[in-house]
């Protein structure tokens, strides 16, 4: 709170500040360094952001697509209960990388090999 900025949906990204931005359960997280961009209020997004509400995701997405998108990542929890957390419910990885270029440098991407989500019974 030192910079007197209250953030909602964002994290501090001052010049040289290290931060993590999660994408989704398939694409992983970005390890970043802030650029201290005043136009971005010295901030970066705290995640990829949804393109579908939880309800809409459960109504419109398919388990076949979910399973296909998670190929190569071990998980026993890619189920109907977690369909609203599927990669297709979130903004496109490439668009996010492009959008955040003004506020952070991505040092590396950590790709998941195992994913666990709580959900259901």
N, CA, C and O atoms as CSV, one atom per row, in Angstrom:
chain,resi,resn,atom,element,x,y,z
A,1,UNK,N,N,0.825,-1.184,0.000
A,1,UNK,CA,C,0.000,0.000,0.000
A,1,UNK,C,C,0.871,1.250,0.000
A,1,UNK,O,O,0.373,2.367,0.137
A,2,UNK,N,N,2.164,1.049,-0.154
A,2,UNK,CA,C,3.107,2.170,-0.129
A,2,UNK,C,C,2.857,3.171,-1.247
A,2,UNK,O,O,3.099,4.365,-1.072
A,3,UNK,N,N,2.374,2.702,-2.394
A,3,UNK,CA,C,2.164,3.613,-3.530
A,3,UNK,C,C,0.786,4.275,-3.514
A,3,UNK,O,O,0.454,5.045,-4.415
A,4,UNK,N,N,-0.004,3.978,-2.498
A,4,UNK,CA,C,-1.334,4.583,-2.318
A,4,UNK,C,C,-2.292,4.270,-3.476
A,4,UNK,O,O,-3.191,5.055,-3.779
A,5,UNK,N,N,-2.086,3.123,-4.112
A,5,UNK,CA,C,-2.952,2.687,-5.209
A,5,UNK,C,C,-3.744,1.473,-4.739
A,5,UNK,O,O,-3.171,0.479,-4.294
A,6,UNK,N,N,-5.055,1.565,-4.841
A,6,UNK,CA,C,-5.913,0.423,-4.529
A,6,UNK,C,C,-6.223,-0.272,-5.850
A,6,UNK,O,O,-6.759,0.340,-6.775
A,7,UNK,N,N,-5.883,-1.548,-5.926
A,7,UNK,CA,C,-6.066,-2.300,-7.166
A,7,UNK,C,C,-7.165,-3.343,-7.007
A,7,UNK,O,O,-7.262,-4.008,-5.976
A,8,UNK,N,N,-7.987,-3.476,-8.036
A,8,UNK,CA,C,-8.967,-4.566,-8.105
A,8,UNK,C,C,-8.776,-5.225,-9.461
A,8,UNK,O,O,-8.904,-4.573,-10.498
A,9,UNK,N,N,-8.475,-6.497,-9.454
A,9,UNK,CA,C,-8.212,-7.197,-10.708
A,9,UNK,C,C,-6.832,-6.916,-11.256
A,9,UNK,O,O,-6.554,-7.185,-12.425
A,10,UNK,N,N,-5.964,-6.372,-10.413
A,10,UNK,CA,C,-4.619,-6.017,-10.857
A,10,UNK,C,C,-3.633,-6.193,-9.705
A,10,UNK,O,O,-4.013,-6.262,-8.537
A,11,UNK,N,N,-2.356,-6.264,-10.073
A,11,UNK,CA,C,-1.276,-6.353,-9.091
A,11,UNK,C,C,-0.252,-5.267,-9.392
A,11,UNK,O,O,-0.189,-4.745,-10.505
A,12,UNK,N,N,0.530,-4.944,-8.407
A,12,UNK,CA,C,1.580,-3.947,-8.561
A,12,UNK,C,C,2.625,-4.434,-9.565
A,12,UNK,O,O,3.016,-5.601,-9.547
A,13,UNK,N,N,3.078,-3.522,-10.449
A,13,UNK,CA,C,4.093,-3.866,-11.459
A,13,UNK,C,C,5.066,-2.696,-11.629
A,13,UNK,O,O,5.313,-2.225,-12.739
A,14,UNK,N,N,5.613,-2.240,-10.488
A,14,UNK,CA,C,6.599,-1.155,-10.535
A,14,UNK,C,C,7.859,-1.632,-11.255
A,14,UNK,O,O,8.073,-2.835,-11.411
A,15,UNK,N,N,8.671,-0.708,-11.683
A,15,UNK,CA,C,9.900,-1.017,-12.413
A,15,UNK,C,C,10.769,-1.992,-11.615
A,15,UNK,O,O,11.156,-1.707,-10.481
A,16,UNK,N,N,11.067,-3.131,-12.211
A,16,UNK,CA,C,11.914,-4.137,-11.585
A,16,UNK,C,C,11.201,-5.054,-10.608
A,16,UNK,O,O,11.805,-6.001,-10.104
A,17,UNK,N,N,9.940,-4.799,-10.329
A,17,UNK,CA,C,9.185,-5.619,-9.380
A,17,UNK,C,C,8.819,-6.960,-10.014
A,17,UNK,O,O,8.304,-7.010,-11.132
A,18,UNK,N,N,9.088,-8.035,-9.295
A,18,UNK,CA,C,8.774,-9.378,-9.798
A,18,UNK,C,C,7.334,-9.738,-9.438
A,18,UNK,O,O,6.854,-9.412,-8.352
A,19,UNK,N,N,6.651,-10.416,-10.366
A,19,UNK,CA,C,5.271,-10.815,-10.134
A,19,UNK,C,C,4.922,-12.052,-10.938
A,19,UNK,O,O,5.637,-12.440,-11.862
A,20,UNK,N,N,3.811,-12.658,-10.568
A,20,UNK,CA,C,3.302,-13.855,-11.241
A,20,UNK,C,C,1.910,-13.538,-11.775
A,20,UNK,O,O,1.077,-12.971,-11.068
A,21,UNK,N,N,1.667,-13.908,-13.031
A,21,UNK,CA,C,0.341,-13.739,-13.627
A,21,UNK,C,C,-0.151,-15.116,-14.081
A,21,UNK,O,O,0.409,-15.693,-15.014
A,22,UNK,N,N,-1.194,-15.650,-13.428
A,22,UNK,CA,C,-1.738,-16.940,-13.850
A,22,UNK,C,C,-2.598,-16.791,-15.107
A,22,UNK,O,O,-3.322,-15.808,-15.265
A,23,UNK,N,N,-2.509,-17.770,-15.987
A,23,UNK,CA,C,-3.307,-17.759,-17.213
A,23,UNK,C,C,-4.515,-18.680,-17.054
A,23,UNK,O,O,-5.635,-18.207,-16.864
A,24,UNK,N,N,-4.295,-19.974,-17.130
A,24,UNK,CA,C,-5.371,-20.947,-16.939
A,24,UNK,C,C,-4.744,-22.296,-16.625
A,24,UNK,O,O,-3.520,-22.412,-16.573
A,25,UNK,N,N,-5.565,-23.309,-16.416
A,25,UNK,CA,C,-5.053,-24.605,-15.982
A,25,UNK,C,C,-4.271,-25.353,-17.067
A,25,UNK,O,O,-3.627,-26.357,-16.765
A,26,UNK,N,N,-4.311,-24.900,-18.293
A,26,UNK,CA,C,-3.537,-25.496,-19.380
A,26,UNK,C,C,-2.251,-24.719,-19.644
A,26,UNK,O,O,-1.189,-25.315,-19.822
A,27,UNK,N,N,-2.345,-23.390,-19.670
A,27,UNK,CA,C,-1.211,-22.559,-20.088
A,27,UNK,C,C,-0.266,-22.182,-18.959
A,27,UNK,O,O,0.865,-21.776,-19.228
A,28,UNK,N,N,-0.686,-22.301,-17.708
A,28,UNK,CA,C,0.205,-22.062,-16.587
A,28,UNK,C,C,0.283,-20.621,-16.136
A,28,UNK,O,O,-0.698,-19.880,-16.205
A,29,UNK,N,N,1.467,-20.227,-15.671
A,29,UNK,CA,C,1.662,-18.885,-15.121
A,29,UNK,C,C,2.877,-18.222,-15.751
A,29,UNK,O,O,3.832,-18.888,-16.151
A,30,UNK,N,N,2.822,-16.901,-15.831
A,30,UNK,CA,C,3.947,-16.112,-16.335
A,30,UNK,C,C,4.719,-15.549,-15.151
A,30,UNK,O,O,4.134,-14.981,-14.229
A,31,UNK,N,N,6.028,-15.712,-15.184
A,31,UNK,CA,C,6.917,-15.075,-14.213
A,31,UNK,C,C,7.379,-13.787,-14.887
A,31,UNK,O,O,8.018,-13.824,-15.939
A,32,UNK,N,N,7.055,-12.654,-14.278
A,32,UNK,CA,C,7.240,-11.353,-14.930
A,32,UNK,C,C,8.057,-10.382,-14.083
A,32,UNK,O,O,8.263,-10.575,-12.885
A,33,UNK,N,N,8.513,-9.332,-14.762
A,33,UNK,CA,C,9.156,-8.197,-14.105
A,33,UNK,C,C,8.431,-6.947,-14.580
A,33,UNK,O,O,8.282,-6.716,-15.780
A,34,UNK,N,N,7.986,-6.147,-13.624
A,34,UNK,CA,C,7.254,-4.932,-13.945
A,34,UNK,C,C,8.107,-3.898,-14.656
A,34,UNK,O,O,9.318,-3.817,-14.452
A,35,UNK,N,N,7.448,-3.107,-15.496
A,35,UNK,CA,C,8.119,-2.027,-16.223
A,35,UNK,C,C,7.872,-0.659,-15.591
A,35,UNK,O,O,8.485,0.329,-15.996
A,36,UNK,N,N,6.985,-0.595,-14.607
A,36,UNK,CA,C,6.694,0.686,-13.968
A,36,UNK,C,C,6.007,1.666,-14.899
A,36,UNK,O,O,6.323,2.855,-14.897
A,37,UNK,N,N,5.070,1.175,-15.694
A,37,UNK,CA,C,4.379,2.006,-16.672
A,37,UNK,C,C,3.293,2.849,-15.992
A,37,UNK,O,O,2.299,2.320,-15.497
A,38,UNK,N,N,3.503,4.165,-15.979
A,38,UNK,CA,C,2.545,5.080,-15.336
A,38,UNK,C,C,1.177,5.029,-16.013
A,38,UNK,O,O,0.156,5.192,-15.345
A,39,UNK,N,N,1.140,4.803,-17.345
A,39,UNK,CA,C,-0.140,4.723,-18.057
A,39,UNK,C,C,-0.970,3.535,-17.578
A,39,UNK,O,O,-2.195,3.543,-17.699
A,40,UNK,N,N,-0.319,2.533,-17.044
A,40,UNK,CA,C,-0.994,1.348,-16.509
A,40,UNK,C,C,-1.128,1.455,-14.984
A,40,UNK,O,O,-1.463,0.476,-14.317
A,41,UNK,N,N,-0.869,2.630,-14.447
A,41,UNK,CA,C,-0.980,2.854,-12.999
A,41,UNK,C,C,-0.009,1.958,-12.223
A,41,UNK,O,O,-0.296,1.526,-11.106
A,42,UNK,N,N,1.154,1.690,-12.844
A,42,UNK,CA,C,2.175,0.831,-12.227
A,42,UNK,C,C,1.588,-0.526,-11.851
A,42,UNK,O,O,1.915,-1.086,-10.805
A,43,UNK,N,N,0.721,-1.045,-12.714
A,43,UNK,CA,C,-0.019,-2.272,-12.422
A,43,UNK,C,C,0.014,-3.232,-13.601
A,43,UNK,O,O,0.388,-2.868,-14.716
A,44,UNK,N,N,-0.386,-4.463,-13.327
A,44,UNK,CA,C,-0.559,-5.499,-14.351
A,44,UNK,C,C,-1.787,-6.319,-13.951
A,44,UNK,O,O,-2.177,-6.304,-12.784
A,45,UNK,N,N,-2.400,-7.032,-14.896
A,45,UNK,CA,C,-3.563,-7.849,-14.538
A,45,UNK,C,C,-3.168,-8.971,-13.575
A,45,UNK,O,O,-2.046,-9.475,-13.632
A,46,UNK,N,N,-4.074,-9.351,-12.710
A,46,UNK,CA,C,-3.778,-10.427,-11.757
A,46,UNK,C,C,-4.098,-11.806,-12.331
A,46,UNK,O,O,-3.957,-12.809,-11.632
A,47,UNK,N,N,-4.522,-11.870,-13.576
A,47,UNK,CA,C,-4.810,-13.138,-14.228
A,47,UNK,C,C,-5.290,-12.902,-15.649
A,47,UNK,O,O,-5.420,-11.763,-16.095
A,48,UNK,N,N,-5.549,-13.991,-16.349
A,48,UNK,CA,C,-5.939,-13.904,-17.754
A,48,UNK,C,C,-7.315,-13.280,-17.947
A,48,UNK,O,O,-7.550,-12.591,-18.940
A,49,UNK,N,N,-8.207,-13.512,-17.022
A,49,UNK,CA,C,-9.561,-12.974,-17.153
A,49,UNK,C,C,-10.471,-13.914,-17.919
A,49,UNK,O,O,-10.062,-14.565,-18.880
A,50,UNK,N,N,-11.689,-13.966,-17.479
A,50,UNK,CA,C,-12.686,-14.849,-18.089
A,50,UNK,C,C,-13.292,-14.226,-19.343
A,50,UNK,O,O,-13.420,-13.008,-19.461
A,51,UNK,N,N,-13.660,-15.102,-20.273
A,51,UNK,CA,C,-14.489,-14.665,-21.397
A,51,UNK,C,C,-15.896,-15.241,-21.257
A,51,UNK,O,O,-16.830,-14.808,-21.932
A,52,UNK,N,N,-16.029,-16.227,-20.364
A,52,UNK,CA,C,-17.336,-16.829,-20.083
A,52,UNK,C,C,-17.573,-16.837,-18.578
A,52,UNK,O,O,-16.670,-17.156,-17.805
A,53,UNK,N,N,-18.771,-16.491,-18.170
A,53,UNK,CA,C,-19.126,-16.618,-16.758
A,53,UNK,C,C,-19.096,-18.103,-16.397
A,53,UNK,O,O,-19.119,-18.963,-17.277
A,54,UNK,N,N,-19.045,-18.387,-15.131
A,54,UNK,CA,C,-19.055,-19.795,-14.703
A,54,UNK,C,C,-20.302,-20.513,-15.226
A,54,UNK,O,O,-20.223,-21.639,-15.717
A,55,UNK,N,N,-21.438,-19.853,-15.114
A,55,UNK,CA,C,-22.696,-20.460,-15.579
A,55,UNK,C,C,-22.674,-20.702,-17.086
A,55,UNK,O,O,-23.024,-21.787,-17.549
A,56,UNK,N,N,-22.263,-19.691,-17.848
A,56,UNK,CA,C,-22.228,-19.804,-19.309
A,56,UNK,C,C,-21.248,-20.901,-19.738
A,56,UNK,O,O,-21.525,-21.651,-20.674
A,57,UNK,N,N,-20.119,-20.991,-19.062
A,57,UNK,CA,C,-19.137,-22.033,-19.377
A,57,UNK,C,C,-19.749,-23.419,-19.197
A,57,UNK,O,O,-19.593,-24.288,-20.055
A,58,UNK,N,N,-20.437,-23.622,-18.092
A,58,UNK,CA,C,-21.055,-24.936,-17.839
A,58,UNK,C,C,-22.171,-25.244,-18.826
A,58,UNK,O,O,-22.422,-26.408,-19.139
A,59,UNK,N,N,-22.842,-24.207,-19.320
A,59,UNK,CA,C,-23.942,-24.394,-20.272
A,59,UNK,C,C,-23.455,-24.633,-21.700
A,59,UNK,O,O,-24.123,-25.328,-22.466
A,60,UNK,N,N,-22.312,-24.075,-22.068
A,60,UNK,CA,C,-21.916,-24.082,-23.479
A,60,UNK,C,C,-20.680,-24.913,-23.820
A,60,UNK,O,O,-20.536,-25.336,-24.967
A,61,UNK,N,N,-19.798,-25.156,-22.877
A,61,UNK,CA,C,-18.566,-25.883,-23.189
A,61,UNK,C,C,-18.784,-27.385,-23.085
A,61,UNK,O,O,-19.652,-27.855,-22.349
A,62,UNK,N,N,-17.975,-28.131,-23.841
A,62,UNK,CA,C,-18.135,-29.585,-23.847
A,62,UNK,C,C,-16.979,-30.268,-23.120
A,62,UNK,O,O,-15.856,-29.763,-23.084
A,63,UNK,N,N,-17.281,-31.413,-22.550
A,63,UNK,CA,C,-16.256,-32.211,-21.883
A,63,UNK,C,C,-15.236,-32.733,-22.878
A,63,UNK,O,O,-14.060,-32.857,-22.537
A,64,UNK,N,N,-15.653,-33.043,-24.098
A,64,UNK,CA,C,-14.708,-33.517,-25.110
A,64,UNK,C,C,-13.644,-32.462,-25.386
A,64,UNK,O,O,-12.454,-32.768,-25.456
A,65,UNK,N,N,-14.088,-31.216,-25.543
A,65,UNK,CA,C,-13.142,-30.128,-25.798
A,65,UNK,C,C,-12.237,-29.904,-24.583
A,65,UNK,O,O,-11.034,-29.691,-24.736
A,66,UNK,N,N,-12.803,-29.950,-23.397
A,66,UNK,CA,C,-12.049,-29.776,-22.159
A,66,UNK,C,C,-10.950,-30.831,-22.062
A,66,UNK,O,O,-9.789,-30.508,-21.812
A,67,UNK,N,N,-11.322,-32.083,-22.260
A,67,UNK,CA,C,-10.367,-33.185,-22.200
A,67,UNK,C,C,-9.271,-33.009,-23.243
A,67,UNK,O,O,-8.094,-33.223,-22.955
A,68,UNK,N,N,-9.655,-32.624,-24.442
A,68,UNK,CA,C,-8.693,-32.400,-25.519
A,68,UNK,C,C,-7.716,-31.276,-25.174
A,68,UNK,O,O,-6.512,-31.410,-25.393
A,69,UNK,N,N,-8.228,-30.177,-24.639
A,69,UNK,CA,C,-7.382,-29.031,-24.283
A,69,UNK,C,C,-6.387,-29.364,-23.173
A,69,UNK,O,O,-5.324,-28.749,-23.089
A,70,UNK,N,N,-6.721,-30.321,-22.332
A,70,UNK,CA,C,-5.858,-30.683,-21.206
A,70,UNK,C,C,-4.885,-31.812,-21.540
A,70,UNK,O,O,-4.160,-32.286,-20.666
A,71,UNK,N,N,-4.868,-32.239,-22.794
A,71,UNK,CA,C,-3.974,-33.321,-23.192
A,71,UNK,C,C,-2.526,-32.959,-22.869
A,71,UNK,O,O,-2.071,-31.851,-23.151
A,72,UNK,N,N,-1.814,-33.909,-22.274
A,72,UNK,CA,C,-0.420,-33.686,-21.909
A,72,UNK,C,C,-0.241,-33.174,-20.485
A,72,UNK,O,O,0.885,-33.078,-19.996
A,73,UNK,N,N,-1.347,-32.843,-19.818
A,73,UNK,CA,C,-1.300,-32.392,-18.428
A,73,UNK,C,C,-2.069,-33.416,-17.607
A,73,UNK,O,O,-3.258,-33.637,-17.836
A,74,UNK,N,N,-1.393,-34.037,-16.657
A,74,UNK,CA,C,-2.064,-35.050,-15.852
A,74,UNK,C,C,-3.084,-34.392,-14.933
A,74,UNK,O,O,-2.762,-33.454,-14.204
A,75,UNK,N,N,-4.298,-34.883,-14.974
A,75,UNK,CA,C,-5.341,-34.407,-14.071
A,75,UNK,C,C,-6.427,-35.456,-13.943
A,75,UNK,O,O,-6.770,-36.134,-14.911
A,76,UNK,N,N,-6.957,-35.580,-12.759
A,76,UNK,CA,C,-8.123,-36.438,-12.544
A,76,UNK,C,C,-9.342,-35.572,-12.266
A,76,UNK,O,O,-10.423,-36.088,-11.980
A,77,UNK,N,N,-9.175,-34.267,-12.347
A,77,UNK,CA,C,-10.263,-33.357,-11.981
A,77,UNK,C,C,-10.791,-32.531,-13.152
A,77,UNK,O,O,-11.466,-31.525,-12.937
A,78,UNK,N,N,-10.497,-32.936,-14.375
A,78,UNK,CA,C,-11.124,-32.297,-15.539
A,78,UNK,C,C,-12.476,-32.978,-15.718
A,78,UNK,O,O,-12.631,-33.906,-16.512
A,79,UNK,N,N,-13.441,-32.491,-14.960
A,79,UNK,CA,C,-14.770,-33.106,-14.919
A,79,UNK,C,C,-15.838,-32.042,-15.142
A,79,UNK,O,O,-15.534,-30.854,-15.248
A,80,UNK,N,N,-17.073,-32.478,-15.210
A,80,UNK,CA,C,-18.193,-31.549,-15.362
A,80,UNK,C,C,-18.203,-30.502,-14.236
A,80,UNK,O,O,-18.600,-29.357,-14.452
A,81,UNK,N,N,-17.766,-30.903,-13.043
A,81,UNK,CA,C,-17.732,-29.986,-11.894
A,81,UNK,C,C,-16.731,-28.848,-12.070
A,81,UNK,O,O,-16.897,-27.777,-11.486
A,82,UNK,N,N,-15.694,-29.077,-12.872
A,82,UNK,CA,C,-14.668,-28.043,-13.062
A,82,UNK,C,C,-14.678,-27.462,-14.477
A,82,UNK,O,O,-13.757,-26.741,-14.860
A,83,UNK,N,N,-15.703,-27.770,-15.241
A,83,UNK,CA,C,-15.818,-27.271,-16.618
A,83,UNK,C,C,-15.734,-25.745,-16.679
A,83,UNK,O,O,-15.221,-25.186,-17.649
A,84,UNK,N,N,-16.236,-25.081,-15.651
A,84,UNK,CA,C,-16.193,-23.611,-15.614
A,84,UNK,C,C,-14.778,-23.063,-15.423
A,84,UNK,O,O,-14.557,-21.862,-15.575
A,85,UNK,N,N,-13.823,-23.929,-15.093
A,85,UNK,CA,C,-12.421,-23.533,-14.946
A,85,UNK,C,C,-11.584,-23.969,-16.149
A,85,UNK,O,O,-10.364,-23.799,-16.146
A,86,UNK,N,N,-12.215,-24.521,-17.160
A,86,UNK,CA,C,-11.483,-25.024,-18.320
A,86,UNK,C,C,-10.796,-23.878,-19.065
A,86,UNK,O,O,-11.238,-22.732,-18.980
A,87,UNK,N,N,-9.725,-24.177,-19.791
A,87,UNK,CA,C,-8.990,-23.134,-20.512
A,87,UNK,C,C,-9.863,-22.310,-21.458
A,87,UNK,O,O,-9.594,-21.128,-21.673
A,88,UNK,N,N,-10.901,-22.922,-22.022
A,88,UNK,CA,C,-11.754,-22.220,-22.986
A,88,UNK,C,C,-12.607,-21.135,-22.336
A,88,UNK,O,O,-13.182,-20.306,-23.042
A,89,UNK,N,N,-12.702,-21.122,-21.009
A,89,UNK,CA,C,-13.486,-20.108,-20.298
A,89,UNK,C,C,-12.686,-18.821,-20.078
A,89,UNK,O,O,-13.214,-17.822,-19.591
A,90,UNK,N,N,-11.403,-18.865,-20.447
A,90,UNK,CA,C,-10.511,-17.728,-20.212
A,90,UNK,C,C,-10.015,-17.102,-21.511
A,90,UNK,O,O,-10.076,-17.721,-22.573
A,91,UNK,N,N,-9.534,-15.891,-21.414
A,91,UNK,CA,C,-9.019,-15.173,-22.584
A,91,UNK,C,C,-7.831,-15.910,-23.186
A,91,UNK,O,O,-7.113,-16.632,-22.494
A,92,UNK,N,N,-7.638,-15.719,-24.475
A,92,UNK,CA,C,-6.579,-16.366,-25.236
A,92,UNK,C,C,-5.195,-15.959,-24.729
A,92,UNK,O,O,-4.915,-14.779,-24.519
A,93,UNK,N,N,-4.353,-16.948,-24.540
A,93,UNK,CA,C,-2.978,-16.766,-24.061
A,93,UNK,C,C,-2.219,-15.713,-24.874
A,93,UNK,O,O,-1.605,-14.813,-24.300
A,94,UNK,N,N,-2.257,-15.819,-26.185
A,94,UNK,CA,C,-1.489,-14.913,-27.049
A,94,UNK,C,C,-1.974,-13.468,-26.936
A,94,UNK,O,O,-1.171,-12.535,-26.960
A,95,UNK,N,N,-3.270,-13.290,-26.814
A,95,UNK,CA,C,-3.818,-11.936,-26.664
A,95,UNK,C,C,-3.393,-11.315,-25.336
A,95,UNK,O,O,-3.123,-10.116,-25.267
A,96,UNK,N,N,-3.335,-12.127,-24.288
A,96,UNK,CA,C,-2.905,-11.625,-22.981
A,96,UNK,C,C,-1.438,-11.225,-23.032
A,96,UNK,O,O,-1.068,-10.150,-22.559
A,97,UNK,N,N,-0.603,-12.083,-23.601
A,97,UNK,CA,C,0.828,-11.778,-23.709
A,97,UNK,C,C,1.028,-10.464,-24.455
A,97,UNK,O,O,1.828,-9.626,-24.039
A,98,UNK,N,N,0.312,-10.287,-25.543
A,98,UNK,CA,C,0.404,-9.048,-26.322
A,98,UNK,C,C,-0.080,-7.845,-25.505
A,98,UNK,O,O,0.549,-6.787,-25.521
A,99,UNK,N,N,-1.182,-8.010,-24.805
A,99,UNK,CA,C,-1.773,-6.898,-24.050
A,99,UNK,C,C,-0.909,-6.445,-22.881
A,99,UNK,O,O,-0.882,-5.254,-22.569
A,100,UNK,N,N,-0.206,-7.357,-22.231
A,100,UNK,CA,C,0.570,-6.983,-21.045
A,100,UNK,C,C,1.987,-6.525,-21.362
A,100,UNK,O,O,2.735,-6.157,-20.456
A,101,UNK,N,N,2.364,-6.543,-22.634
A,101,UNK,CA,C,3.729,-6.168,-23.025
A,101,UNK,C,C,4.108,-4.757,-22.592
A,101,UNK,O,O,5.286,-4.480,-22.365
A,102,UNK,N,N,3.136,-3.867,-22.473
A,102,UNK,CA,C,3.429,-2.492,-22.064
A,102,UNK,C,C,3.724,-2.364,-20.575
A,102,UNK,O,O,4.302,-1.369,-20.141
A,103,UNK,N,N,3.337,-3.349,-19.803
A,103,UNK,CA,C,3.470,-3.216,-18.351
A,103,UNK,C,C,4.445,-4.187,-17.692
A,103,UNK,O,O,4.956,-3.912,-16.607
A,104,UNK,N,N,4.708,-5.330,-18.346
A,104,UNK,CA,C,5.659,-6.305,-17.790
A,104,UNK,C,C,6.481,-6.948,-18.895
A,104,UNK,O,O,6.075,-6.993,-20.056
A,105,UNK,N,N,7.640,-7.441,-18.503
A,105,UNK,CA,C,8.422,-8.340,-19.343
A,105,UNK,C,C,8.201,-9.736,-18.782
A,105,UNK,O,O,8.319,-9.950,-17.576
A,106,UNK,N,N,7.882,-10.683,-19.651
A,106,UNK,CA,C,7.719,-12.067,-19.209
A,106,UNK,C,C,9.093,-12.722,-19.242
A,106,UNK,O,O,9.707,-12.847,-20.302
A,107,UNK,N,N,9.568,-13.139,-18.071
A,107,UNK,CA,C,10.861,-13.818,-17.977
A,107,UNK,C,C,10.742,-15.272,-18.388
A,107,UNK,O,O,11.603,-15.802,-19.090
A,108,UNK,N,N,9.671,-15.913,-17.947
A,108,UNK,CA,C,9.453,-17.309,-18.307
A,108,UNK,C,C,7.998,-17.689,-18.068
A,108,UNK,O,O,7.260,-17.011,-17.353
A,109,UNK,N,N,7.620,-18.784,-18.684
A,109,UNK,CA,C,6.287,-19.357,-18.485
A,109,UNK,C,C,6.466,-20.705,-17.795
A,109,UNK,O,O,7.272,-21.533,-18.219
A,110,UNK,N,N,5.710,-20.908,-16.739
A,110,UNK,CA,C,5.702,-22.203,-16.065
A,110,UNK,C,C,4.482,-22.966,-16.557
A,110,UNK,O,O,3.342,-22.579,-16.297
A,111,UNK,N,N,4.740,-24.052,-17.269
A,111,UNK,CA,C,3.655,-24.862,-17.833
A,111,UNK,C,C,3.334,-26.006,-16.873
A,111,UNK,O,O,4.246,-26.664,-16.371
A,112,UNK,N,N,2.065,-26.248,-16.615
A,112,UNK,CA,C,1.711,-27.325,-15.688
A,112,UNK,C,C,1.951,-28.706,-16.293
A,112,UNK,O,O,1.781,-28.921,-17.493
A,113,UNK,N,N,2.350,-29.630,-15.430
A,113,UNK,CA,C,2.422,-31.042,-15.807
A,113,UNK,C,C,1.363,-31.823,-15.037
A,113,UNK,O,O,0.981,-32.928,-15.424
A,114,UNK,N,N,0.893,-31.224,-13.931
A,114,UNK,CA,C,-0.146,-31.816,-13.096
A,114,UNK,C,C,-1.101,-30.700,-12.697
A,114,UNK,O,O,-0.671,-29.593,-12.374
A,115,UNK,N,N,-2.392,-30.994,-12.720
A,115,UNK,CA,C,-3.374,-30.002,-12.315
A,115,UNK,C,C,-4.406,-30.655,-11.412
A,115,UNK,O,O,-4.917,-31.737,-11.701
A,116,UNK,N,N,-4.703,-29.971,-10.308
A,116,UNK,CA,C,-5.736,-30.438,-9.392
A,116,UNK,C,C,-6.669,-29.284,-9.084
A,116,UNK,O,O,-6.220,-28.196,-8.724
A,117,UNK,N,N,-7.941,-29.512,-9.222
A,117,UNK,CA,C,-8.965,-28.515,-8.889
A,117,UNK,C,C,-9.966,-29.162,-7.947
A,117,UNK,O,O,-10.405,-30.290,-8.169
A,118,UNK,N,N,-10.318,-28.446,-6.909
A,118,UNK,CA,C,-11.397,-28.914,-6.042
A,118,UNK,C,C,-12.713,-28.660,-6.768
A,118,UNK,O,O,-12.818,-27.728,-7.565
A,119,UNK,N,N,-13.689,-29.468,-6.498
A,119,UNK,CA,C,-14.983,-29.252,-7.130
A,119,UNK,C,C,-15.885,-30.449,-6.956
A,119,UNK,O,O,-15.426,-31.590,-6.892
A,120,UNK,N,N,-17.137,-30.185,-6.882
A,120,UNK,CA,C,-18.115,-31.262,-6.795
A,120,UNK,C,C,-18.076,-31.979,-5.465
A,120,UNK,O,O,-17.706,-31.418,-4.433
A,121,UNK,N,N,-18.463,-33.211,-5.522
A,121,UNK,CA,C,-18.551,-33.996,-4.280
A,121,UNK,C,C,-17.442,-34.996,-4.181
A,121,UNK,O,O,-17.365,-35.738,-3.202
